[in-house]
Amino acid sequence: MVVVAAISTYGIASTTHASASDDARRLISVHGQTIETFVFGEGPETLIMAAGNGRPASQLMDLAKAIASTGIRTVVYNYRGIGASDGPLDGLTLVDYGNDVWAIADALGVQKVHLAGKTYGNRVMRAASQTKPDRVATIILVGAGGEVLPSEETMALYKRYLDPDVPKSEWLSLQAQLMYAPGNEHLAEKDAGEGEFPAVAAAEARASDATPKEAWSTGGTAPMLAITCLLDRVAVPENAFNISRTRPNTWLAGLPGCGHNMINEQPEELRRLIVGFIQARSSAKK
């Protein structure tokens, strides 16, 4: 591991427990929309995490529980169109997805939060942070992207990956090829068990394309940790390098032996980095 120091009001939301048997799950209602969330642990600091492109909250569950065990309340949620979450998918921008994050924070009664996003989720969190920078304690990018394009071959494969009509067997093959470092392809089976949501992924990609870069890429002004995997072929490491070089108050971490879906490849390293960053910044402000 390498760590280098580098240079709208959404409305009133309500939350209810979905069932007495599952205290982690809560349904948040705002403006006729439902956001399915899962809240783990208790503590003075709250972290909200967003999953990858078209991926369910379950992608982050194990990591969320591990972080929560250290005394950081950790929240994950399903994007629109996944699980019990609903709401329109057309005509959106990253700012709309970011506003869903603030609806969660408002429903939980939290003024200032830590934000973390896995791959596509870090675009959502950067948009959220840029919209309301005064409410962000730290922002953590897991697989930072948006600065440097992948290879043409990877882009062609990813376009196919986003096709809502792609057969499940082909989707699984693409998941293994695109998301994992060589030798880790078998971990794609875990993703398959969580389900595939190519229509949601395609809608999220359209939202990203519809958002001016200046509306999200800086990610506000809070202390930022940009984490990259050195074998990521989708969000290539140069993305995180560029962000850490150009954005003030940003730290960089590079992990070996993993690709785009580092959640499954390096879970313990991710937990350690995220918890350490939050705890260090929380201690500094006391």
C-alpha positions as CSV (number, residue, x, y, z in Angstrom):
1,M,0.0,0.0,0.0
2,V,1.1,3.5,-0.8
3,V,-0.3,6.5,1.0
4,V,0.8,10.0,-0.2
5,A,-0.4,13.4,1.2
6,A,-1.5,15.4,-1.8
7,I,-1.5,18.8,-2.4
8,S,-30.9,22.8,-2.9
9,T,-33.1,21.9,-0.4
10,Y,-34.5,18.5,-1.1
11,G,-37.5,18.5,1.3
12,I,-38.5,16.9,4.6
13,A,-38.0,13.2,4.6
14,S,-39.4,10.6,7.0
15,T,-38.1,7.2,8.0
16,T,-39.7,4.0,9.3
17,H,-38.4,0.6,10.3
18,A,-39.5,-1.8,7.6
19,S,-39.9,-4.7,10.1
20,A,-39.3,-5.5,13.7
21,S,-37.2,-8.5,12.7
22,D,-34.7,-6.4,10.6
23,D,-33.8,-3.3,12.6
24,A,-31.0,-2.5,10.1
25,R,-33.5,-1.9,7.2
26,R,-35.4,1.4,7.0
27,L,-37.6,2.9,4.3
28,I,-37.3,6.6,3.8
29,S,-40.1,8.4,2.0
30,V,-39.6,11.8,0.4
31,H,-41.6,13.5,-2.3
32,G,-43.4,10.3,-3.1
33,Q,-40.1,8.4,-3.5
34,T,-38.9,5.5,-1.3
35,I,-35.3,4.9,-0.5
36,E,-34.4,1.6,1.0
37,T,-31.6,2.0,3.5
38,F,-29.7,-0.2,5.9
39,V,-28.2,1.4,9.1
40,F,-25.5,-0.4,11.1
41,G,-24.0,0.4,14.4
42,E,-24.1,3.5,16.6
43,G,-21.6,6.3,17.2
44,P,-21.0,10.1,17.0
45,E,-19.9,9.8,13.4
46,T,-22.2,8.8,10.5
47,L,-20.9,7.4,7.2
48,I,-23.2,7.0,4.2
49,M,-21.9,4.7,1.4
50,A,-23.1,4.4,-2.2
51,A,-22.5,1.2,-4.3
52,G,-21.1,0.8,-7.8
53,N,-22.9,1.3,-11.1
54,G,-26.2,-0.5,-11.0
55,R,-25.2,-2.5,-7.9
56,P,-27.4,-3.2,-4.9
57,A,-26.7,-2.1,-1.3
58,S,-25.7,-5.7,-0.5
59,Q,-22.5,-5.1,-2.4
60,L,-21.4,-2.9,0.6
61,M,-23.1,-4.8,3.5
62,D,-20.1,-6.7,4.8
63,L,-17.8,-3.7,4.6
64,A,-20.5,-1.5,6.3
65,K,-20.8,-4.0,9.2
66,A,-17.0,-4.1,9.6
67,I,-16.8,-0.3,9.7
68,A,-19.8,-0.1,12.1
69,S,-18.0,-2.5,14.5
70,T,-15.4,0.2,15.1
71,G,-18.0,2.7,16.4
72,I,-18.9,4.5,13.2
73,R,-22.6,4.4,12.3
74,T,-22.7,3.2,8.7
75,V,-25.5,3.5,6.2
76,V,-25.9,1.9,2.8
77,Y,-28.9,2.2,0.5
78,N,-30.4,0.8,-2.7
79,Y,-30.4,3.1,-5.7
80,R,-33.7,3.9,-7.5
81,G,-35.0,0.8,-9.2
82,I,-33.3,-1.7,-6.9
83,G,-35.0,-3.5,-4.0
84,A,-37.7,-1.4,-2.4
85,S,-36.2,1.9,-3.7
86,D,-38.2,3.6,-6.4
87,G,-38.4,6.9,-8.2
88,P,-37.9,8.1,-11.8
89,L,-34.9,6.9,-13.7
90,D,-35.2,9.2,-16.8
91,G,-34.0,12.7,-17.1
92,L,-31.7,12.5,-14.0
93,T,-28.3,13.9,-13.3
94,L,-25.7,13.1,-10.6
95,V,-27.1,15.9,-8.6
96,D,-30.4,14.1,-8.4
97,Y,-28.7,11.0,-7.1
98,G,-26.7,13.2,-4.7
99,N,-30.0,14.6,-3.4
100,D,-31.1,11.1,-2.5
101,V,-28.1,11.0,-0.2
102,W,-29.2,14.2,1.5
103,A,-32.7,12.8,1.9
104,I,-31.2,9.9,3.8
105,A,-29.1,12.2,6.1
106,D,-32.1,14.4,6.8
107,A,-34.3,11.4,7.6
108,L,-31.7,10.2,10.1
109,G,-31.4,13.7,11.6
110,V,-27.7,14.0,10.8
111,Q,-26.4,17.5,9.9
112,K,-22.8,16.5,9.0
113,V,-21.8,13.2,7.5
114,H,-18.9,11.3,6.0
115,L,-19.5,10.1,2.5
116,A,-18.0,7.2,0.6
117,G,-18.7,5.9,-2.8
118,K,-17.6,2.8,-4.6
119,T,-16.7,3.5,-8.3
120,Y,-19.9,5.0,-9.8
121,G,-21.0,5.7,-6.2
122,N,-18.1,8.1,-5.7
123,R,-19.5,10.2,-8.6
124,V,-22.7,10.4,-6.7
125,M,-21.0,11.3,-3.5
126,R,-18.8,13.9,-5.2
127,A,-22.0,15.5,-6.5
128,A,-23.6,15.4,-3.1
129,S,-20.5,16.9,-1.5
130,Q,-20.3,19.7,-4.1
131,T,-23.9,20.6,-3.6
132,K,-23.7,20.9,0.2
133,P,-20.0,21.2,1.1
134,D,-20.8,22.5,4.6
135,R,-22.5,19.2,5.5
136,V,-19.6,16.9,4.6
137,A,-17.0,15.9,7.2
138,T,-14.9,13.7,4.8
139,I,-15.4,12.2,1.4
140,I,-13.8,8.9,0.4
141,L,-13.5,7.7,-3.2
142,V,-13.3,3.9,-3.6
143,G,-12.1,3.4,-7.2
144,A,-12.0,7.0,-8.3
145,G,-13.0,7.7,-11.9
146,G,-14.1,10.5,-14.3
147,E,-10.7,11.9,-15.1
148,V,-9.0,9.5,-17.5
149,L,-10.8,7.2,-19.9
150,P,-10.0,3.4,-20.0
151,S,-8.8,1.7,-23.1
152,E,-11.0,1.5,-26.2
153,E,-11.3,-2.3,-25.6
154,T,-12.5,-1.8,-22.1
155,M,-15.0,0.9,-23.1
156,A,-16.4,-1.4,-25.7
157,L,-16.8,-4.2,-23.2
158,Y,-18.4,-1.8,-20.7
159,K,-20.9,-0.6,-23.3
160,R,-22.0,-4.2,-23.7
161,Y,-22.0,-4.7,-20.0
162,L,-24.6,-1.9,-19.7
163,D,-26.9,-3.4,-22.3
164,P,-30.2,-4.3,-20.5
165,D,-30.7,-7.3,-22.9
166,V,-27.3,-8.9,-22.3
167,P,-27.8,-12.6,-21.3
168,K,-27.0,-13.5,-17.7
169,S,-24.1,-15.8,-18.7
170,E,-22.5,-13.1,-20.7
171,W,-23.1,-10.5,-18.0
172,L,-21.2,-12.8,-15.5
173,S,-18.3,-13.2,-18.0
174,L,-18.1,-9.4,-18.4
175,Q,-18.3,-8.9,-14.7
176,A,-15.4,-11.2,-14.2
177,Q,-13.4,-9.6,-17.0
178,L,-14.0,-6.0,-16.2
179,M,-14.3,-5.9,-12.5
180,Y,-11.5,-8.1,-11.2
181,A,-7.7,-8.4,-11.3
182,P,-6.3,-11.5,-13.0
183,G,-6.7,-14.4,-10.7
184,N,-9.7,-12.9,-8.9
185,E,-12.3,-13.5,-11.6
186,H,-14.1,-16.2,-9.6
187,L,-15.3,-13.5,-7.2
188,A,-17.8,-12.4,-9.9
189,E,-20.0,-15.3,-8.6
190,K,-20.6,-13.2,-5.5
191,D,-21.9,-10.3,-7.6
192,A,-24.2,-12.7,-9.5
193,G,-25.7,-13.8,-6.2
194,E,-26.6,-10.2,-5.5
195,G,-28.4,-9.9,-8.8
196,E,-27.7,-7.9,-12.0
197,F,-29.5,-4.6,-12.8
198,P,-28.3,-3.5,-16.2
199,A,-31.3,-1.2,-16.8
200,V,-30.4,0.7,-13.6
201,A,-26.8,0.8,-14.5
202,A,-27.6,2.2,-17.9
203,A,-29.8,4.9,-16.4
204,E,-27.1,5.9,-14.0
205,A,-24.6,6.1,-16.8
206,R,-27.0,8.5,-18.7
207,A,-27.3,10.6,-15.5
208,S,-23.5,10.9,-15.3
209,D,-23.3,11.8,-19.0
210,A,-26.0,14.5,-18.5
211,T,-24.1,16.2,-15.6
212,P,-21.5,18.9,-16.4
213,K,-18.2,17.9,-15.0
214,E,-17.9,21.1,-13.0
215,A,-21.0,20.1,-11.1
216,W,-19.5,17.0,-9.4
217,S,-15.8,16.3,-10.1
218,T,-14.2,18.4,-7.4
219,G,-16.3,16.8,-4.7
220,G,-16.6,19.9,-2.6
221,T,-14.0,21.0,-0.1
222,A,-14.0,18.4,2.7
223,P,-10.9,16.3,3.3
224,M,-10.8,13.6,0.6
225,L,-9.2,10.1,0.5
226,A,-8.9,8.8,-3.1
227,I,-8.4,5.0,-3.1
228,T,-7.4,3.2,-6.3
229,C,-6.6,-0.4,-7.1
230,L,-3.5,-0.5,-9.3
231,L,-5.0,-3.2,-11.6
232,D,-8.3,-1.4,-12.2
233,R,-9.0,-1.4,-15.9
234,V,-12.3,0.6,-15.7
235,A,-11.4,3.4,-13.3
236,V,-7.7,3.4,-14.2
237,P,-5.3,4.5,-11.4
238,E,-4.4,7.7,-13.2
239,N,-7.8,9.0,-12.2
240,A,-6.9,9.0,-8.5
241,F,-3.4,10.2,-9.2
242,N,-4.8,13.2,-11.1
243,I,-7.4,14.0,-8.4
244,S,-4.8,13.9,-5.6
245,R,-2.4,16.1,-7.6
246,T,-5.0,18.8,-8.4
247,R,-7.4,18.9,-5.5
248,P,-6.3,20.5,-2.2
249,N,-6.8,18.6,1.0
250,T,-6.7,15.2,-0.7
251,W,-4.9,12.0,0.3
252,L,-4.1,9.1,-2.1
253,A,-4.0,5.3,-1.4
254,G,-3.0,2.7,-4.0
255,L,-3.7,-1.0,-3.4
256,P,-2.0,-3.8,-5.3
257,G,-3.5,-7.0,-6.5
258,C,-7.0,-5.8,-7.1
259,G,-9.2,-4.3,-9.9
260,H,-12.5,-2.4,-10.1
261,N,-14.4,-4.4,-7.5
262,M,-11.9,-4.0,-4.7
263,I,-14.8,-4.5,-2.2
264,N,-14.4,-8.2,-2.7
265,E,-10.7,-8.3,-3.4
266,Q,-9.3,-6.1,-0.6
267,P,-12.1,-5.8,2.1
268,E,-9.8,-5.6,5.1
269,E,-7.5,-3.0,3.6
270,L,-10.5,-0.9,2.6
271,R,-12.0,-1.1,6.1
272,R,-8.6,-0.1,7.6
273,L,-8.2,2.8,5.3
274,I,-11.7,4.2,5.6
275,V,-11.9,3.8,9.4
276,G,-8.4,5.3,9.9
277,F,-9.2,8.3,7.7
278,I,-12.5,9.1,9.4
279,Q,-11.1,8.6,12.9
280,A,-8.1,10.8,12.2
281,R,-10.2,13.7,10.8
282,S,-12.8,13.3,13.6
283,S,-10.0,13.5,16.3
284,A,-8.5,16.5,14.5
285,K,-11.7,18.6,14.8
286,K,-12.1,18.0,18.6
